[in-house]
Amino acid sequence: MNRHHQAHQQDRIEEQLRQTLPPMPANAEPARDLWPELLRRIDAAAPEPTFTGFGLLDQPWFDGALVAGLVVFAVSVPASIPVLLYYL
């Protein structure tokens, strides 16, 4: 009965889509070129690059927290240093 129910729902969705969306011709093309508009939207959404001259300070805070945690771990467990270096 579950398969029958799913098939019924699928048929109902397909019928609703046919009623809602008009049929598209086989050689349908957009009314205008969409690529220039897409490029404008990408350029408008792109943040302006900022340069402070200090690349290490431009990183998110959690990157620094991760590095500090690794340093604390390496100092407290020196045998882990070769393993950490291997995976870096």
C-alpha positions in Angstrom: 0.0 0.0 0.0 2.9 2.3 0.6 4.1 2.0 -3.0 0.6 2.5 -4.2 0.4 5.7 -2.1 3.7 7.0 -3.3 2.7 6.3 -7.0 -0.6 8.1 -6.4 1.2 11.1 -4.9 3.7 11.1 -7.8 0.9 11.1 -10.3 -0.9 13.9 -8.4 2.2 16.1 -8.4 2.8 15.5 -12.1 -0.8 16.4 -12.9 -0.5 19.6 -10.8 2.7 20.5 -12.5 1.1 20.0 -16.0 -1.8 22.2 -15.0 0.4 25.0 -13.5 3.3 25.1 -15.9 2.7 25.8 -19.6 4.3 23.3 -22.1 7.6 24.5 -23.4 8.5 24.3 -27.1 11.4 22.0 -28.0 13.6 24.9 -29.2 12.8 27.3 -26.4 15.5 29.9 -25.6 15.5 32.8 -23.1 14.1 36.1 -24.3 17.4 37.8 -23.6 21.0 36.9 -22.8 21.3 36.1 -19.1 25.1 35.9 -18.8 25.8 39.7 -18.6 23.2 40.0 -15.8 24.7 37.1 -13.9 28.2 38.7 -14.2 26.8 42.0 -12.8 25.2 40.2 -9.9 28.4 38.3 -9.1 30.5 41.5 -9.2 28.0 43.4 -7.0 28.0 40.6 -4.4 31.8 40.2 -4.3 33.3 42.0 -1.3 36.1 44.5 -1.9 39.5 43.1 -1.1 41.1 44.6 1.9 44.8 44.6 2.5 46.1 45.5 5.9 49.7 44.3 5.2 49.4 41.6 7.9 48.2 38.4 6.3 48.3 36.5 9.6 45.9 38.9 11.2 43.3 38.6 8.4 42.5 35.0 9.5 39.4 34.1 11.4 39.7 33.8 15.2 39.1 30.0 15.3 42.2 29.4 13.1 44.3 31.1 15.8 42.5 29.1 18.5 43.2 25.8 16.6 46.9 26.7 16.2 47.1 27.7 19.9 45.4 24.4 20.9 47.9 22.4 18.8 50.8 24.3 20.4 49.5 23.6 23.9 49.0 19.9 23.0 52.5 19.6 21.5 54.0 21.2 24.6 52.1 19.0 27.0 52.6 15.8 25.0 56.0 16.1 23.2 55.8 12.6 21.7 52.9 13.9 19.6 55.1 16.4 17.6 56.3 13.8 15.0 52.7 12.7 14.5 51.5 16.2 14.1 54.3 17.1 11.7 53.5 13.9 9.7 49.9 15.0 9.2 50.7 18.6 8.3 
